């Protein structure tokens, strides 16, 4: 990759330590990127206090980044820990976690096929077999509708996140913090109920009561999120909307193959 070589061969004052090539050797969870680790060294006295600290540069394609955004979005809105072997899923059946985890791993391989890169271990080496499994899981999980609905939810909550930042600057405690979202991907509708930060137990109780009737209906979503979790998602993935659109487009392209 030309960009990687530019960093490796460039005249940086920081000391190169090592590289991790997760594109040539993808992680089992589907993550793909190249990590370049440096020992920071500054030519400026202003930043010399940071000398010898480790700095990591992550380099990946737009589609690889879109995949990473989708993973973070699923974890944020479902409460599942997809990257941990044990994982967690709050009140959802374990099968729901397994299906999302498998879908994302397969999508990582679908993108790898498009980019001419090594696929993720444990996924079919035959592209058509792999794409068939992707399509099946995508339909079962209502991926397009669900991601689109989550994007609508972020449109609503993003306003609250900005509101929180403005209020904190004035040192006034913001009223809304927890949000109970009821999402219907088929109808692409979102309903929101807000709670104060100190009402976390009541918010969780209402989440449990709302979740119980739909435990076996993955097409319907009940989500409890905080202003901070949405703000962190937007901070880590500032091009969230474009990245989510790119991921949906990648899935639809896999459907056409």
C-alpha positions, 0 to 999 in steps of 0.5 A, spaced: 500 500 500 503 506 497 500 510 503 503 505 508 510 506 504 510 513 505 509 513 512 514 508 513 519 511 508 518 518 510 522 523 514 518 523 521 522 525 527 518 519 531 521 512 531 517 507 528 516 501 533 512 496 529 506 494 524 500 490 524 497 488 518 490 486 519 489 486 512 494 481 510 492 477 516 484 479 518 482 478 525 477 473 526 472 478 528 473 481 521 477 487 523 481 489 517 486 495 518 494 496 518 496 499 524 503 503 524 506 504 531 511 509 533 515 512 539 513 519 539 518 525 538 517 532 537 522 537 534 518 542 538 519 544 545 512 545 546 510 538 545 516 535 548 513 533 554 509 527 550 516 524 547 517 517 548 509 516 548 506 510 543 502 513 537 498 508 533 496 510 526 490 506 523 490 506 515 484 502 512 480 503 505 473 507 505 469 500 505 474 497 511 472 504 515 465 503 513 465 496 516 468 498 522 463 504 523 457 499 522 460 494 527 460 500 532 453 502 530 451 495 532 454 495 538 452 501 540 444 500 539 444 493 541 448 493 547 452 487 544 459 486 545 461 483 538 468 483 539 469 479 545 469 472 545 464 471 551 460 477 548 454 480 552 447 481 549 443 484 555 436 481 554 436 478 547 437 471 545 444 469 544 442 467 537 441 474 535 448 476 537 451 470 533 447 472 527 450 479 527 457 477 529 457 472 523 454 477 518 459 482 520 465 477 519 462 475 512 461 482 510 468 483 511 470 477 507 465 480 501 469 487 502 475 483 501 473 479 495 472 486 492 478 489 494 482 483 492 485 482 499 485 475 503 478 473 506 477 472 514 479 466 517 473 461 517 469 464 512 467 460 505 473 461 500 467 460 494 465 467 493 458 465 491 457 461 497 459 466 502 455 471 498 449 467 499 450 466 506 451 474 507 444 475 503 440 470 508 443 473 514 442 480 512 434 478 510 433 475 517 436 481 521 433 486 516 440 489 516 438 495 511 432 497 514 435 496 521 441 500 520 437 506 516 432 506 522 438 507 527 440 513 522 434 516 524 435 515 531 441 518 531 438 524 527 434 525 533 439 524 539 444 528 535 440 534 537 440 532 544 448 531 544 449 538 541 444 540 546 448 537 552 455 540 550 452 547 550 449 546 557 455 543 560 459 549 557 454 553 562 455 549 567 448 547 568 445 540 569 442 537 562 435 534 563 435 528 558 440 523 558 437 516 558 433 515 551 429 509 551 428 508 543 422 503 540 424 502 533 420 499 527 425 498 521 419 495 517 416 502 518 422 506 519 419 509 525 422 511 531 419 513 538 423 516 544 422 517 551 427 521 555 430 520 562 434 524 567 441 521 568 439 519 576 433 516 573 437 510 570 434 504 574 427 507 572 429 507 565 432 500 565 426 497 568 422 500 562 427 498 557 426 491 560 418 491 560 419 494 553 424 488 551 420 482 553 415 482 548 419 482 542 425 478 544 424 473 539 423 478 533 429 481 531 426 486 526 423 490 532 428 494 536 428 496 543 434 500 545 436 504 551 442 509 550 445 515 553 447 522 550 454 520 551 454 513 548 451 517 541 456 522 542 462 517 543 460 514 536 460 520 533 466 522 535 470 516 533 466 516 527 465 523 525 463 521 518 457 516 521 452 518 516 456 517 509 460 511 512 453 507 514 450 509 507 457 506 504 456 499 508 449 499 506 451 500 499 456 494 500 451 489 502 446 491 497 452 490 492 453 483 495 446 482 494 446 483 486 452 478 485 
